[in-house]
Amino acid sequence: MVKRFKWGIVGPGSIAHKFAGALKSIPEAEFYAVASRSRERALEFGRLYGVENEKCFGSYEELFNDNEVEIVYIAVPHSFHKELSIAALKSGKAVLCEKPAALNSQEAAEIIKASRENCQFYMEAMWTRFLPVIREVIDRIRKGVIGDIMMIQADFGFKAEFNPEDRLFKPSLGGGSLLDVGIYPVSLATSFLGTNIDKIFAVGDMGITGVEEQCAVAIRYKNGELASLSSSLRTNTPQAAHIMGTKGRIYIPDFWRAESAVIITEKGQENINIPYICNGYEYEALEVMNCISEGKLQSDIMPQEETLKIMNIMDEIAALIKY
Ligand SMILES: NC(=O)c1ccc[n+]([C@@H]2O[C@H](COP(=O)([O-])OP(=O)(O)OC[C@H]3O[C@@H](n4cnc5c(N)ncnc54)[C@H](OP(=O)(O)O)[C@@H]3O)[C@@H](O)[C@H]2O)c1
């Protein structure tokens, strides 16, 4: 019989709804508990997904103290990722925490230390990496379809409605475009070009609440490859990725939630289409359960060391754009 892992969701906000929907689509997962700062909100969320009333908690701590919960999914604003990831790990839970892992590399290092010290699985929920079409693109690149990668372009901008109380614009909640959506292009470039970086260049523009609202980043790697990355809360950018090699290129529309890609070489054009089973968040959840079943403390696809390296790059960009 297939083991069913008992999941607890912390922070029933907008992304938690998507993740809960994905969990309900996977036979190996049981959406067992939910925690909010308000019992009412926990009950309201839990009812939508069939969670028992007594497993809808009015504090995050109660969920961490429930012995039945095996995996905690943390979906609160970035500024609470460190504190809650560490609290869950110390309570003996495996943790899948939303991106970015933390506000900076120092916080990310503390989480990773807690994962090791408590012998509990931890992974940053960079869901894009687990999407089947991205796995296929990685496979094709490894097989040399486009030769050696020379350049990467990726952008993620959207026009957010301005609200100084919204986490996107609030400094105390880790606001700004870089941490919220800029992490996608940075993570994509890192997965293909690594961290053998020669120099990072970045410019940004601050909004009236004191958070950066858009930024443009250029990275030169030691072997001469270049990455051109951008993020914005002020405008809808194409949200596309282009990976350009010595023998061809790959275009990934909507790269952060990709279901298709186009490979363009001298031989012609090939379209790859791999639709999600549910809404795309099921793949990261499956990875967590597979890793735990194999006794791993981290994923090979989103290793903890890579989370740390990405946060180091983000720290450097943040330092350059905060003028
Ligand atoms: N992977 C993706 O595609 C994706 C998409 C969107 C967001 N995210 C990530 O998911 C995280 C949450 O984003 P979201 O858009 O879901 O956020 P959200 O809806 O604004 O907030 C999520 C929940 O966090 C809890 N929370 C705890 N302390 C809070 C505070 N001081 N202020 C506001 N909320 C607080 C709230 O739940 P209670 O008060 O009920 O406990 C709230 O419902 C972020 O780190 C973001 O980067 C990922």
PDBQT file of the ligand as one rigid body, heavy atoms in Angstrom, charges set to zero:
ROOT
HETATM    1  N1  LIG A 401       5.414  29.576  -5.629  1.00  0.00    +0.000 N 
HETATM    2  C1  LIG A 401       4.626  30.519  -6.076  1.00  0.00    +0.000 C 
HETATM    3  O1  LIG A 401       4.141  30.479  -7.226  1.00  0.00    +0.000 OA
HETATM    4  C2  LIG A 401       4.273  31.652  -5.167  1.00  0.00    +0.000 A 
HETATM    5  C3  LIG A 401       3.240  32.519  -5.529  1.00  0.00    +0.000 A 
HETATM    6  C4  LIG A 401       2.880  33.517  -4.633  1.00  0.00    +0.000 A 
HETATM    7  C5  LIG A 401       3.574  33.643  -3.425  1.00  0.00    +0.000 A 
HETATM    8  N2  LIG A 401       4.588  32.802  -3.130  1.00  0.00    +0.000 N 
HETATM    9  C6  LIG A 401       5.327  32.925  -1.846  1.00  0.00    +0.000 C 
HETATM   10  O2  LIG A 401       4.461  32.509  -0.807  1.00  0.00    +0.000 OA
HETATM   11  C7  LIG A 401       4.604  33.354   0.330  1.00  0.00    +0.000 C 
HETATM   12  C8  LIG A 401       3.224  33.873   0.707  1.00  0.00    +0.000 C 
HETATM   13  O3  LIG A 401       2.707  34.623  -0.383  1.00  0.00    +0.000 OA
HETATM   14  P1  LIG A 401       1.128  34.927  -0.537  1.00  0.00    +0.000 P 
HETATM   15  O4  LIG A 401       1.006  35.741  -1.751  1.00  0.00    +0.000 OA
HETATM   16  O5  LIG A 401       0.357  33.672  -0.401  1.00  0.00    +0.000 OA
HETATM   17  O6  LIG A 401       0.939  35.864   0.720  1.00  0.00    +0.000 OA
HETATM   18  P2  LIG A 401      -0.355  36.375   1.457  1.00  0.00    +0.000 P 
HETATM   19  O7  LIG A 401      -1.584  35.776   0.841  1.00  0.00    +0.000 OA
HETATM   20  O8  LIG A 401      -0.257  37.848   1.574  1.00  0.00    +0.000 OA
HETATM   21  O9  LIG A 401      -0.096  35.812   2.933  1.00  0.00    +0.000 OA
HETATM   22  C9  LIG A 401      -0.046  34.474   3.253  1.00  0.00    +0.000 C 
HETATM   23  C10 LIG A 401      -0.470  34.278   4.690  1.00  0.00    +0.000 C 
HETATM   24  O10 LIG A 401       0.570  34.617   5.581  1.00  0.00    +0.000 OA
HETATM   25  C11 LIG A 401       0.014  34.760   6.882  1.00  0.00    +0.000 C 
HETATM   26  N3  LIG A 401       0.719  35.808   7.622  1.00  0.00    +0.000 N 
HETATM   27  C12 LIG A 401       1.449  35.619   8.720  1.00  0.00    +0.000 A 
HETATM   28  N4  LIG A 401       1.956  36.756   9.187  1.00  0.00    +0.000 NA
HETATM   29  C13 LIG A 401       1.517  37.723   8.371  1.00  0.00    +0.000 A 
HETATM   30  C14 LIG A 401       1.681  39.132   8.366  1.00  0.00    +0.000 A 
HETATM   31  N5  LIG A 401       2.354  39.777   9.311  1.00  0.00    +0.000 N 
HETATM   32  N6  LIG A 401       1.094  39.813   7.377  1.00  0.00    +0.000 NA
HETATM   33  C15 LIG A 401       0.391  39.197   6.416  1.00  0.00    +0.000 A 
HETATM   34  N7  LIG A 401       0.197  37.842   6.381  1.00  0.00    +0.000 NA
HETATM   35  C16 LIG A 401       0.743  37.124   7.373  1.00  0.00    +0.000 A 
HETATM   36  C17 LIG A 401      -1.467  35.085   6.669  1.00  0.00    +0.000 C 
HETATM   37  O11 LIG A 401      -2.223  34.005   7.161  1.00  0.00    +0.000 OA
HETATM   38  P3  LIG A 401      -2.876  33.999   8.632  1.00  0.00    +0.000 P 
HETATM   39  O12 LIG A 401      -2.846  35.402   9.158  1.00  0.00    +0.000 OA
HETATM   40  O13 LIG A 401      -4.260  33.508   8.375  1.00  0.00    +0.000 OA
HETATM   41  O14 LIG A 401      -2.056  33.090   9.438  1.00  0.00    +0.000 OA
HETATM   42  C18 LIG A 401      -1.616  35.139   5.155  1.00  0.00    +0.000 C 
HETATM   43  O15 LIG A 401      -2.820  34.638   4.684  1.00  0.00    +0.000 OA
HETATM   44  C19 LIG A 401       5.607  34.430  -0.050  1.00  0.00    +0.000 C 
HETATM   45  O16 LIG A 401       6.857  34.142   0.541  1.00  0.00    +0.000 OA
HETATM   46  C20 LIG A 401       5.708  34.363  -1.567  1.00  0.00    +0.000 C 
HETATM   47  O17 LIG A 401       7.012  34.603  -2.069  1.00  0.00    +0.000 OA
HETATM   48  C21 LIG A 401       4.933  31.809  -3.974  1.00  0.00    +0.000 A 
ENDROOT
TORSDOF 0
